[in-house]
């Protein structure tokens, strides 16, 4: 989707124009695929069109020129369109700007008011038996796509945000209520239809320091990760505010995820296996760590220039990348072996997404984030560029999107470590070297002090390190001691043969009494005697002592 219109391409390795789809030369405001990828819809400022992805056959056309957003229900029975809310002289109350359409008949099911663009689309369960939307700080539940009857309501004080669980029944919903007048903010988990009463919540987590939250369900709908953010960091440590990460499970367990490095939380993502999640956090260079459902670290990827994490749809590959104000370096990791596969670089990229086959990715430079060098690249995860397209001068690229497919359409394949063959080659990041002034370039290189000490990846599984019996704090202290010991050994100079034999000090030659308390008293006494001798020397040299020193 761009300033030159909307077009569909065949997937890799061909990457050619889709023969069955007639390219629309009008600029589109929005494009979307249905959940199973069989339907494709877009709005070009004149009407909304829905076609079949396979052969381009028209399913429905709606005369809705002002439409800005559209989406499909999970089973493709309802099309949802949204346009900005506006008032006119003819309708001072404004027009109903959220419209639900029957895709088969093209008839309007229901027109609703939705002033805010946040949470504009109703959320459906996978079987479409339940749908929910936020209305005036409360949640309205509908059953079997009957939007004329509200089946249930969740009455709470100012529900700011909600997320419906993925999958089928029983459906669960997580809601966020911001704090006010000194009261904390809180997040609660409910299972439909039990929404009322003091014991209705499956889990509850309250916290301060939250202006907004991001809530993410795992695929099995067994746990939620909540990233709480403040706009301003009162300590002044970060320009990006302050973030904390909380964990809630449907069995009632809650926890604060302890992150070893201070700084912003850039990204949090669940693994498709629902048993692990990856967090990218900390002041640059940022750390990335995989945690299990007990919120214990499993693997630490060390530090590097990164601000995003992306699991493949099958969950066997993880990409850590730094886009936006970073150079676009990508680290591709084999999740099972925790071994790096490749390290390509996509400078100026503003978008990254996995192909549903788990083999290919797309990176794109889109407007309005960057208005120059717009285009996209399709890669193999081993770092090979399979297809590249740059927009013509004066044109812009706005959005790139993969066709969706149902889960399980593409089985997991064995991971390759050799780069896939490609005419465009690979873009492995060249090893960075420290800058040396011209006057010093003819001299031999000396180890320079780095601005940041890079931390290497390390496996944090208890079984792997053999520290299963130690507690978390004891393990941390042991690592600190080992690191300090290693640093001392590195800093210790080479031992030289002494020219004169030095006498051994009394403290080393004197035998101990065997009783630690007695040894301690002897040590303190010797310390005092030494201080007295020093004061006598100072007095003999003519220095005037204070009254309490005489």
C-alpha positions, 0 to 999 in steps of 0.5 A: 500500500502506497501513494501509487496504489495497492497491489498484491504479490506472490510469496517467495521465492517468486515475489511477482505481481499476483496475476489474479488481482487487479492493481488499484491505482488509487491510494488506499487508506487501509488494507487487511487480510481476514484471519485465515487469509482467504479474504482481502479488503481495502478502502481507496477513498471511494468505496470498501472492497472485499475480494478472495485472495486466491482468484481476486473474485469480488465478495462485496463492495460497500459505498463508504468513502470516509472509512479509515479502518476495517477488520474481519471477524474470526470466521469471516461473517462480519466486516467492521468499518470505522470512520472518524466521528463528526457532527453536522448541522443535519445531525447535531448528535453525530452519525454512528461511525462504527458499522458492522456488515454481514459479508454474505448479504452485504446488509448492515447488522448494526451501527454504533457510536465509537468516538475514540480510535483506541479499541475501536474494533469489537473483540471476538472469541475464535468461535464468534460466540462472544464479542465485547467492546468498551462503552463509556468505561464499561464492557458490553458483551454480545453473544452469537453476533446479536448486537441488538441485545447486550448479553452481559456487562462488566461494571467497574470504575472507569475501565480504561483498557481490556483484552479478550483471550485468544482461542475458544471457550471458556473466554477470559478477559483482562481489564485495566483500571487506572488509579486515582486520588492516591489509589493504585492502578489494578489489572484483573482477570475474569472468566466469562460469564462470571463478572460480578462479585468480590470473588469473581476475579481469577487474578488481581494485580495492583501497582503504582506508577502506571499512566498506561499499560500494555496487556498481552495474552499467551497463545494458550490463554493461561497467562498475561504479561502487563507492561506498566508505563509512566510518562515521566521518570521522576528520578530523571534517569530516562527520557522515556519514562519508567516501565515495570513488567507484571505477570498474571496467570489464570490460576491466580499467581501474580509476580513482578518480573525482576529485570537485572538491568535498569532502564526502559522496557523496549519490547515484550513478546510471548513465545508461540509455545506459551511457556516462555517470553522474551524481554528487551530492556535496559539502557543501551546497549540493551539486554535481552532475556528469555523467562519461563512461567515462573519468571525465572531467567532461562537464557540471557542474550547479553547486550547489544544494539536492539529494541525489538524481539520477534518469534517465528510463528512456529516458535523455533527462531527468535530475531532480536533487532534494533530499528528506529534510531538504531542501525537495523542490526538483526540477530537470528537465534535458534531457540532450541539450541540457543545458537546464533544463525545469522546477523544481517543488517537492514539500515533505515528499516521501520517495519519487520514481520515474519512470513507465516511459513517461518522461513522468510521475513520482510523489512520495509522503510515506510512513510511517514516514519521515513519519507526517503529510501522507501521500499522493502526487502524479503529475506531468508532467515539465514541473511540472504536477500531474496527480493528487493523493491524500491519506490520510484522517486516522488512516491511513498510506501505506506504499509507492507503486510503478509497474507495470514494463514490458519495455525498449523498451515506450515510445519516447523522445518529444520534450521539451516545455518548456511545462507540460502542461495540468492542473486542479491547476496547477504548483508552481514553486518561488518565487524565494527572497529574503534576509531583511531585518529590519523596521527596514531594509525601508523602505531601498533594498536593498543587495547582501548577502554570501551564506552560500554562493556559488552556482555556475552550470552549465557545460559541461565538454566539451573541444570546447565550451571549446576547451581540448582541448590542455591537460591536466586540471591546466593546465585547472584552473589556467587556470580559477583564474587567470581566476576570480581575474582576474575577481574583481579586476576586480569588486573594483577601485574606479572610477578617479578623476582625481588631484588632484596628479600622483604621481611614478612609482616607480623600479621602474616607470620604470627600464628592464630589462636584458633578462636575467631573471637580472640583473633578479632580482639587481637587484631583490633588491639594491634590496630589501636597500638599502630594508631598510637605509634603514628600519633607519637611520631607526629608529635615528635616531628613537631605537629600540634595534636588535638586534645582528644589525640593526646 
